[in-house]
């Protein structure tokens, strides 16, 4: 796994051994960031279920102003910190070692993120409750996006409150669904 583009382009990132984490492939990462590249510069990004930190580092490398990375696993946090050091993006990335649900519970309403990226464990039921929480607490700004990497067999709704499905793409067994927050009517 490597950083695909930006200031840290080409840097090889460490990953966690085994199948408990699935690092986002370069192909999927490139697809995700090609969808949002015009809106990423200067953005505030929240990365949930960060794994080895590849999506956060890619976002910071491509011009995001601030990335908050949330991961519960101590082993993952150790790898994330190594990868951030390698990429020299320490000043742009905040690392939070905490359960995603607890983090979101404590996050204030209208947190002001431009993007949320999340790659939760597949087929474990995490996605819908988190999308509902993101909507309910208005974690992203109006016009902001939530990008969800998930198993292609997951069936997700077209809308979660003000979050409207904008795109869904499949890459082998992986799918990426992009939701945009719309104004309340």
GIQUIDA-V399956 format. One record per residue. N is the residue number from 1. SS is DSSP state (H for helix, E for strand, L for the rest). OMEGA is omega as a letter, one per 30 degrees, with the letter a starting at -180 (* if undefined). D_FIRST is the distance of its C-alpha to the first C-alpha in Angstrom with 2 decimals. Layout:
# GIQUIDA-V399956
<<N SS OMEGA D_FIRST> <N SS OMEGA D_FIRST>>
This chain:
# GIQUIDA-V399956
<<1 L a 0.00> <2 E l 3.79> <3 L a 7.17> <4 L a 8.89> <5 L l 12.44> <6 L a 15.07> <7 L a 16.11> <8 L a 12.78> <9 L l 11.45> <10 L a 9.36> <11 L l 8.67> <12 E a 5.95> <13 L l 5.54> <14 L l 7.20> <15 L l 7.46> <16 L l 10.91> <17 L l 12.52> <18 L a 14.38> <19 L a 14.73> <20 L l 16.09> <21 L l 12.91> <22 L l 10.79> <23 L l 7.52> <24 L a 8.11> <25 L l 6.97> <26 H a 6.75> <27 H a 10.40> <28 H l 11.48> <29 H l 10.10> <30 H l 11.95> <31 H l 14.87> <32 H a 15.20> <33 H l 15.34> <34 H l 17.59> <35 H a 19.94> <36 H a 20.40> <37 H a 19.87> <38 H a 23.65> <39 H a 24.13> <40 H a 21.26> <41 L l 22.79> <42 L a 24.65> <43 L l 23.72> <44 E a 23.68> <45 E l 20.73> <46 E l 20.63> <47 E a 17.45> <48 E a 18.68> <49 L a 17.03> <50 L l 14.13> <51 L l 12.32> <52 L l 9.80> <53 L a 10.73> <54 H a 7.93> <55 H l 10.87> <56 H a 13.27> <57 H l 11.61> <58 H l 11.11> <59 H l 14.75> <60 H l 16.07> <61 H a 14.57> <62 L l 16.26> <63 L l 19.54> <64 L a 20.03> <65 L a 22.79> <66 E l 22.06> <67 E l 19.39> <68 E a 20.52> <69 E a 17.97> <70 E a 19.59> <71 E a 18.46> <72 L a 21.00> <73 L l 19.34> <74 H l 20.16> <75 H l 17.42> <76 H a 14.78> <77 H l 16.69> <78 H l 16.52> <79 H l 12.70> <80 H a 12.84> <81 H l 15.53> <82 H a 13.78> <83 H l 10.84> <84 H l 13.70> <85 H l 15.60> <86 H a 13.02> <87 H a 12.82> <88 L a 16.62> <89 L a 16.92> <90 L a 19.12> <91 L a 22.01> <92 L a 20.37> <93 E l 18.75> <94 E a 21.00> <95 E l 19.77> <96 E l 22.05> <97 E a 22.08> <98 L l 24.18> <99 L a 24.63> <100 H l 23.86> <101 H l 27.42> <102 H l 29.03> <103 H a 27.10> <104 H l 28.17> <105 H a 31.67> <106 H a 32.08> <107 L a 30.66> <108 L l 33.62> <109 L a 34.68> <110 L a 33.66> <111 L l 30.67> <112 L l 29.95> <113 E l 26.26> <114 E a 25.41> <115 E l 22.33> <116 E l 21.15> <117 E l 17.74> <118 E l 17.48> <119 L a 15.51> <120 L l 18.12> <121 L a 18.43> <122 L l 19.52> <123 L l 23.27> <124 L l 24.47> <125 L a 26.55> <126 L a 24.79> <127 H a 24.44> <128 H l 28.09> <129 H a 29.43> <130 H l 26.76> <131 H l 27.45> <132 H l 31.14> <133 H l 30.73> <134 H l 28.83> <135 H a 31.74> <136 H a 34.49> <137 L a 33.47> <138 L a 32.58> <139 L l 29.32> <140 E l 28.30> <141 E l 30.69> <142 E a 32.62> <143 E l 30.49> <144 E a 27.25> <145 E l 24.53> <146 E a 22.82> <147 E a 19.65> <148 E l 19.18> <149 E a 16.44> <150 E l 18.44> <151 E a 19.65> <152 L l 21.50> <153 L l 24.65> <154 L l 24.96> <155 L a 28.03> <156 L a 27.94> <157 L l 30.98> <158 L a 31.50> <159 E l 32.50> <160 E a 32.26> <161 L a 35.08> <162 L l 34.22> <163 E a 30.68> <164 E l 30.89> <165 E a 28.35> <166 E a 27.57> <167 E l 24.98> <168 E a 23.33> <169 E l 20.93> <170 E l 19.74> <171 E a 16.64> <172 L a 17.54> <173 L a 18.08> <174 E l 16.47> <175 E l 18.61> <176 E l 18.39> <177 E a 21.75> <178 E l 22.75> <179 E l 25.90> <180 E l 27.95> <181 E l 30.58> <182 L l 34.06> <183 L l 37.22> <184 L l 39.51> <185 L * 42.61>>
